Amino acid sequence: MKRLALAAVAALALAAPAAGQTPRVRDVPRRPVLWAQADTNSANSYYMHGMMRLVDHPAEAAAAFYWAARLRPGYADALYGRRVALLMTDRDRLVRYMRGERGTRRNPEILAIDSLQLRALALDPFLVQKFDRPLMRSYVLGLVLEDMRRNGGNDNRVLAQHQVDTWLNQTTDPGMRAWAAYSAGRFPQAIEYYEQSLRRARPRERASIRADLGRIHFFSGNLDKAVEHFTAAAAEMRKDDDRDLVFVYESKALLEHSAGTVYEKMGNHSAAQEAYGRALQEDLSFAAAHRQLSMLALARGDTATAISELALAVELSPADPELRVQHGLVLVLARKAQEGVAELTKAIELEPLYAAPRLLLARLNDASGIPDQALEHYRAYLDRAARDDSGYAHAQQRIAALDAQLKAAP
């Protein structure tokens, strides 16, 4: 099977951090070596590799999640996974971060790491944050090791891990118990502990707790409660707009966007539209709200509004290849093929590994009776697509048919 040559990617990988260095967000890591028979065009393969390597080799996990997000732009879980992995690569820094130390929270690298979480939640406000448990363990392990060093001892990892297990099993802190229950999917317990934590929380902590409660109620099917907590969280943040050291991903725009997503789930599209509008009032640069407004417009058959909203989203996030593909597809559906092709071509320029726009261009040329260009795009798609991609078999069939057609032509 033909696989995509990665010469350009290999050249970029020269910028990867040397062994032993803490990886940075803007580094281009080398591709991890996957297991035998793994599909190196599959974002899922790299994501699974990241999951397997996260606890013991977080730097390698961060690299795997990076490549998963490159192969599938808009892969919220991979962005979230990379954020967790990068935080885990430096345990001492993680301890300072979790303690809320000003210098660490404001460090440009930490802000860049947290921006991955913002991007992930903007794509999917209700992604399952399954890696929070290993992140929590890494933080508590850091505390234990720090205490050992403070008391004149050496880093005894076996003893430290035992103490971590003991602490996690015996802690009475409702916030930590809530976090543990949430990351393990024990939602009724998580709600109970977060409610306890909310009653004890300082004003500046309440918005974050309510946001977590909103997500857990959504997962539990309590949609009215989810909206209630997101709305209350946004109100808490408005009361405390000048508070210091807010996480990048704790934004009123994201909270309103989350509420809008819940309203969509409830079938209340007018309330969803209002919530997305409030998100934009809070942050005019919040492209995700424009994307969702476009989807609502499409659902009611308003193609013109759908195009204009996606155009605004692209204007705000011009380097987002997935947005370009969405915009291009809507343009094509609106019979603006030339403009749509331009957006799909731009998506490829932004991310050469992205298979989806190649398939769309292949089908457009195929339907327009341009077999040579269709063949070119189908082959480029197969070079980049995962073997289990939904369009893979169709592309193989069309290549065979078009080859035969061209050979039979006079």
C-alpha positions as CSV (number, residue, x, y, z in Angstrom):
1,M,0.0,0.0,0.0
2,K,1.3,3.4,-0.9
3,R,2.1,5.6,2.2
4,L,2.8,9.3,2.2
5,A,6.4,10.3,2.0
6,L,7.3,12.4,5.0
7,A,10.4,14.2,3.9
8,A,9.0,17.6,4.8
9,V,7.8,16.4,8.2
10,A,11.2,14.8,8.8
11,A,12.9,18.2,8.1
12,L,10.5,19.9,10.6
13,A,11.3,17.2,13.2
14,L,14.9,18.6,13.4
15,A,13.3,21.2,15.6
16,A,12.2,18.6,18.1
17,P,13.6,18.8,21.6
18,A,16.6,16.8,22.5
19,A,16.2,13.8,24.7
20,G,15.8,14.8,28.3
21,Q,14.5,18.2,27.5
22,T,11.0,19.2,28.6
23,P,8.9,19.4,25.4
24,R,7.2,22.7,24.5
25,V,3.9,23.4,22.9
26,R,5.5,24.9,19.7
27,D,8.0,22.1,19.3
28,V,7.4,19.8,16.4
29,P,8.1,16.4,18.0
30,R,9.3,13.3,16.1
31,R,6.7,10.8,15.3
32,P,6.6,8.0,17.9
33,V,7.2,4.5,16.7
34,L,3.9,2.7,16.9
35,W,3.3,-1.0,17.4
36,A,3.6,-3.5,14.5
37,Q,0.7,-3.4,12.0
38,A,-0.4,0.0,13.3
39,D,-1.7,2.4,10.6
40,T,0.6,5.4,10.6
41,N,-2.0,7.4,8.8
42,S,-4.5,6.9,11.6
43,A,-5.1,9.6,14.2
44,N,-6.7,6.9,16.4
45,S,-3.5,4.9,16.3
46,Y,-1.4,7.8,17.6
47,Y,-4.1,8.7,20.2
48,M,-4.1,5.1,21.5
49,H,-0.3,5.2,21.7
50,G,-0.6,8.4,23.7
51,M,-3.0,6.8,26.1
52,M,-0.7,3.8,26.6
53,R,2.4,6.0,27.2
54,L,0.9,8.8,29.2
55,V,1.7,7.6,32.8
56,D,5.3,6.4,32.3
57,H,6.4,8.4,29.3
58,P,4.4,11.7,29.1
59,A,6.7,13.3,26.6
60,E,6.2,10.5,24.1
61,A,2.5,10.7,24.8
62,A,2.5,14.4,24.1
63,A,4.2,13.7,20.8
64,A,1.6,11.0,19.9
65,F,-1.3,13.3,20.7
66,Y,0.4,16.0,18.6
67,W,0.4,13.8,15.6
68,A,-3.1,12.6,16.2
69,A,-4.2,16.2,16.1
70,R,-2.2,16.9,12.9
71,L,-3.7,13.9,11.1
72,R,-7.2,14.9,12.2
73,P,-7.6,18.6,12.7
74,G,-10.4,19.3,15.2
75,Y,-9.6,16.2,17.3
76,A,-10.6,17.7,20.7
77,D,-9.6,14.6,22.7
78,A,-6.1,14.7,21.2
79,L,-5.7,18.4,22.1
80,Y,-6.8,17.7,25.6
81,G,-4.5,14.7,25.9
82,R,-1.6,16.7,24.8
83,R,-2.3,19.4,27.4
84,V,-2.3,16.8,30.1
85,A,0.8,15.1,28.8
86,L,2.8,18.3,28.6
87,L,1.8,19.3,32.1
88,M,3.0,15.8,33.3
89,T,6.4,16.2,31.7
90,D,7.6,18.5,34.5
91,R,6.3,17.3,37.8
92,D,7.8,20.2,39.8
93,R,6.2,22.7,37.5
94,L,2.9,20.8,37.7
95,V,3.0,21.2,41.5
96,R,3.6,24.9,41.3
97,Y,0.8,25.2,38.6
98,M,-1.7,23.3,40.7
99,R,-0.8,25.4,43.8
100,G,-1.7,28.5,41.7
101,E,1.7,30.1,41.9
102,R,1.6,33.4,40.0
103,G,4.8,33.0,38.1
104,T,3.9,29.6,36.9
105,R,0.3,30.3,35.9
106,R,1.5,33.4,34.0
107,N,4.4,31.7,32.3
108,P,4.0,31.9,28.5
109,E,4.6,28.2,28.1
110,I,1.9,27.3,30.6
111,L,-0.5,29.8,28.9
112,A,0.2,28.0,25.6
113,I,-0.4,24.6,27.2
114,D,-3.7,25.7,28.7
115,S,-4.7,27.2,25.3
116,L,-4.9,23.6,24.1
117,Q,-7.6,22.9,26.7
118,L,-9.5,26.0,25.5
119,R,-9.3,24.8,21.9
120,A,-10.5,21.3,22.9
121,L,-13.4,22.6,24.9
122,A,-14.4,25.0,22.2
123,L,-14.6,22.1,19.8
124,D,-16.4,19.8,22.2
125,P,-17.5,21.4,25.5
126,F,-18.3,17.9,26.8
127,L,-15.3,15.9,25.9
128,V,-14.7,13.2,28.5
129,Q,-11.6,14.3,30.5
130,K,-10.4,10.8,31.1
131,F,-6.8,11.8,31.7
132,D,-7.4,14.0,34.7
133,R,-6.9,11.0,37.0
134,P,-3.3,10.3,35.9
135,L,-2.7,14.1,36.0
136,M,-4.0,14.2,39.6
137,R,-1.8,11.2,40.5
138,S,1.2,13.0,39.0
139,Y,0.5,16.1,41.0
140,V,0.1,14.2,44.3
141,L,3.2,12.2,43.6
142,G,5.0,15.5,43.1
143,L,3.8,16.7,46.5
144,V,5.0,13.5,48.2
145,L,8.4,13.6,46.6
146,E,8.8,17.3,47.5
147,D,7.9,16.4,51.1
148,M,10.5,13.6,51.1
149,R,13.2,16.0,49.8
150,R,12.2,18.6,52.4
151,N,12.7,16.1,55.1
152,G,16.2,15.2,54.0
153,G,15.3,11.9,52.2
154,N,15.9,10.7,48.7
155,D,13.3,10.2,46.0
156,N,11.9,6.7,46.9
157,R,9.4,6.2,44.0
158,V,8.0,2.9,45.4
159,L,7.3,4.4,48.8
160,A,6.1,7.6,47.2
161,Q,3.6,5.7,45.0
162,H,2.3,3.9,48.1
163,Q,1.8,7.2,49.9
164,V,0.0,8.6,46.9
165,D,-2.4,5.6,46.9
166,T,-3.0,6.0,50.6
167,W,-3.6,9.7,50.3
168,L,-6.0,9.4,47.4
169,N,-8.0,6.7,49.3
170,Q,-8.1,8.6,52.6
171,T,-8.4,12.3,51.6
172,T,-11.4,14.1,53.0
173,D,-10.9,17.1,50.7
174,P,-14.2,17.3,48.7
175,G,-12.5,19.0,45.8
176,M,-10.0,16.2,45.3
177,R,-12.6,13.6,45.9
178,A,-14.8,15.3,43.3
179,W,-12.0,15.4,40.8
180,A,-11.2,11.8,41.3
181,A,-14.8,10.7,41.0
182,Y,-15.3,12.9,37.9
183,S,-12.2,11.5,36.1
184,A,-13.3,8.0,36.9
185,G,-16.8,8.5,35.5
186,R,-18.5,8.2,38.9
187,F,-20.8,11.1,38.3
188,P,-23.3,10.8,41.2
189,Q,-20.4,10.8,43.6
190,A,-18.7,13.7,41.8
191,I,-21.9,15.8,42.0
192,E,-22.1,15.1,45.7
193,Y,-18.5,16.1,46.4
194,Y,-18.5,19.1,44.1
195,E,-21.7,20.4,45.9
196,Q,-19.8,20.0,49.1
197,S,-16.8,21.8,47.6
198,L,-19.1,24.6,46.3
199,R,-20.4,25.3,49.8
200,R,-16.8,25.7,51.1
201,A,-15.4,27.6,48.1
202,R,-14.0,31.1,48.0
203,P,-15.8,33.4,45.6
204,R,-13.0,33.1,42.9
205,E,-13.3,29.3,43.0
206,R,-17.0,29.0,42.5
207,A,-17.2,29.5,38.7
208,S,-14.8,26.7,38.0
209,I,-16.7,24.3,40.3
210,R,-20.0,25.2,38.7
211,A,-18.6,24.7,35.3
212,D,-17.5,21.2,36.3
213,L,-21.0,20.6,37.8
214,G,-22.5,21.7,34.5
215,R,-20.5,19.1,32.6
216,I,-21.3,16.3,35.0
217,H,-25.0,17.0,34.9
218,F,-24.9,17.0,31.1
219,F,-23.2,13.6,31.2
220,S,-25.8,12.4,33.7
221,G,-28.7,13.6,31.4
222,N,-29.7,16.4,33.8
223,L,-29.8,19.1,31.0
224,D,-31.8,21.7,32.9
225,K,-29.3,21.4,35.8
226,A,-26.4,21.7,33.4
227,V,-27.7,25.0,31.9
228,E,-28.4,26.3,35.4
229,H,-24.7,25.7,36.5
230,F,-23.2,27.1,33.3
231,T,-25.4,30.2,33.6
232,A,-24.5,30.6,37.3
233,A,-20.8,30.1,36.5
234,A,-20.9,32.9,33.9
235,A,-22.6,35.1,36.4
236,E,-20.0,34.4,39.0
237,M,-17.2,35.3,36.6
238,R,-19.0,38.6,35.7
239,K,-19.1,39.5,39.4
240,D,-15.4,39.0,39.6
241,D,-14.1,40.2,36.2
242,D,-10.9,41.5,37.7
243,R,-9.9,38.4,39.5
244,D,-6.3,37.3,39.1
245,L,-4.9,34.2,37.7
246,V,-7.9,32.9,35.7
247,F,-7.0,29.8,33.7
248,V,-7.0,30.5,30.0
249,Y,-9.8,28.0,29.4
250,E,-12.0,29.5,32.1
251,S,-13.8,32.1,30.0
252,K,-17.4,33.5,30.1
253,A,-17.5,32.9,26.3
254,L,-16.8,29.2,26.7
255,L,-19.4,28.9,29.5
256,E,-22.1,30.5,27.3
257,H,-21.0,28.3,24.4
258,S,-21.4,25.3,26.7
259,A,-24.9,26.4,27.6
260,G,-25.7,26.8,23.9
261,T,-24.6,23.2,23.2
262,V,-26.9,22.0,26.0
263,Y,-29.8,24.0,24.6
264,E,-29.1,22.4,21.2
265,K,-29.3,19.0,22.8
266,M,-32.6,19.9,24.4
267,G,-33.9,21.0,20.9
268,N,-34.3,24.6,22.0
269,H,-32.5,26.2,19.0
270,S,-33.6,29.8,19.8
271,A,-32.1,29.6,23.3
272,A,-29.0,28.1,21.8
273,Q,-28.7,30.9,19.3
274,E,-29.1,33.5,22.2
275,A,-26.4,31.7,24.2
276,Y,-23.9,31.7,21.3
277,G,-24.7,35.4,20.8
278,R,-23.9,36.0,24.5
279,A,-20.6,34.1,24.0
280,L,-19.7,36.6,21.2
281,Q,-20.6,39.5,23.4
282,E,-18.1,38.2,25.9
283,D,-15.4,37.6,23.3
284,L,-15.8,38.8,19.8
285,S,-12.9,36.6,18.8
286,F,-14.6,33.3,19.9
287,A,-14.8,31.6,16.5
288,A,-16.5,28.5,17.8
289,A,-19.7,30.5,18.5
290,H,-19.8,31.5,14.8
291,R,-19.3,27.9,13.8
292,Q,-22.3,26.8,15.9
293,L,-24.5,29.7,14.6
294,S,-23.7,28.5,11.1
295,M,-24.8,25.0,11.9
296,L,-28.1,26.3,13.4
297,A,-28.6,28.4,10.3
298,L,-28.1,25.3,8.1
299,A,-30.6,23.3,10.2
300,R,-33.3,25.9,9.4
301,G,-32.3,26.1,5.7
302,D,-30.7,29.5,5.9
303,T,-27.7,28.9,3.7
304,A,-26.7,32.5,3.3
305,T,-26.4,33.0,7.1
306,A,-24.6,29.7,7.4
307,I,-22.0,30.9,4.9
308,S,-21.6,34.3,6.5
309,E,-21.2,32.9,10.0
310,L,-18.5,30.4,8.8
311,A,-16.8,33.2,6.9
312,L,-16.6,35.1,10.2
313,A,-15.2,32.0,12.0
314,V,-12.5,31.6,9.3
315,E,-11.6,35.3,9.5
316,L,-11.1,34.9,13.3
317,S,-9.2,31.6,13.0
318,P,-7.6,31.7,9.5
319,A,-5.1,28.9,10.3
320,D,-7.8,26.3,11.3
321,P,-7.9,23.8,8.4
322,E,-11.1,22.1,9.8
323,L,-13.0,25.4,9.7
324,R,-11.8,25.9,6.1
325,V,-13.2,22.5,5.1
326,Q,-16.5,23.2,6.8
327,H,-16.7,26.6,5.0
328,G,-15.7,25.0,1.7
329,L,-18.3,22.3,2.0
330,V,-21.1,24.8,2.8
331,L,-20.0,26.9,-0.2
332,V,-20.2,23.9,-2.5
333,L,-23.6,23.0,-1.2
334,A,-24.7,26.6,-1.9
335,R,-23.5,26.1,-5.6
336,K,-20.5,28.3,-5.0
337,A,-18.1,25.6,-6.2
338,Q,-15.2,27.9,-7.1
339,E,-15.1,29.5,-3.7
340,G,-15.6,26.2,-2.0
341,V,-12.6,24.7,-3.9
342,A,-10.5,27.6,-2.8
343,E,-11.3,26.9,0.8
344,L,-10.6,23.2,0.5
345,T,-7.3,24.0,-1.2
346,K,-6.3,26.4,1.6
347,A,-7.1,23.7,4.1
348,I,-4.6,21.4,2.4
349,E,-2.0,24.2,2.3
350,L,-2.5,24.7,6.1
351,E,-2.3,21.0,6.9
352,P,-0.7,18.8,4.1
353,L,-1.5,15.6,6.1
354,Y,-5.2,16.3,6.2
355,A,-7.0,13.6,4.1
356,A,-10.6,14.9,4.2
357,P,-10.2,17.9,1.9
358,R,-8.4,15.7,-0.7
359,L,-11.4,13.4,-0.8
360,L,-13.9,16.2,-1.2
361,L,-11.8,17.7,-4.1
362,A,-11.6,14.3,-5.7
363,R,-15.4,13.8,-5.6
364,L,-16.0,17.3,-6.9
365,N,-13.7,16.7,-9.9
366,D,-15.2,13.3,-10.4
367,A,-18.7,14.6,-10.4
368,S,-17.7,17.4,-12.8
369,G,-16.2,15.0,-15.3
370,I,-12.6,15.9,-14.8
371,P,-11.1,12.4,-14.4
372,D,-7.4,13.3,-14.4
373,Q,-7.7,15.8,-11.5
374,A,-10.1,13.4,-9.7
375,L,-7.5,10.7,-9.9
376,E,-4.8,13.0,-8.6
377,H,-6.9,13.9,-5.5
378,Y,-8.1,10.3,-4.9
379,R,-4.5,9.1,-4.9
380,A,-3.4,11.9,-2.6
381,Y,-6.3,11.1,-0.3
382,L,-5.3,7.4,-0.1
383,D,-1.7,8.4,0.7
384,R,-3.0,10.2,3.7
385,A,-6.1,8.4,4.8
386,A,-6.4,5.8,7.6
387,R,-7.3,2.4,6.2
388,D,-10.6,2.4,8.2
389,D,-11.6,5.8,6.9
390,S,-15.2,5.8,5.6
391,G,-14.1,7.0,2.1
392,Y,-11.2,4.6,1.7
393,A,-12.9,1.8,-0.2
394,H,-14.8,4.3,-2.4
395,A,-11.6,6.0,-3.4
396,Q,-10.0,2.7,-4.4
397,Q,-13.0,1.8,-6.5
398,R,-13.1,5.2,-8.2
399,I,-9.3,5.0,-9.0
400,A,-9.8,1.7,-10.7
401,A,-12.8,2.9,-12.6
402,L,-11.2,6.2,-13.7
403,D,-8.0,4.4,-14.7
404,A,-9.9,2.1,-16.9
405,Q,-11.9,5.0,-18.3
406,L,-8.7,7.0,-19.2
407,K,-7.1,3.9,-20.8
408,A,-10.1,3.3,-22.9
409,A,-10.3,6.9,-24.1
410,P,-9.1,7.4,-27.8
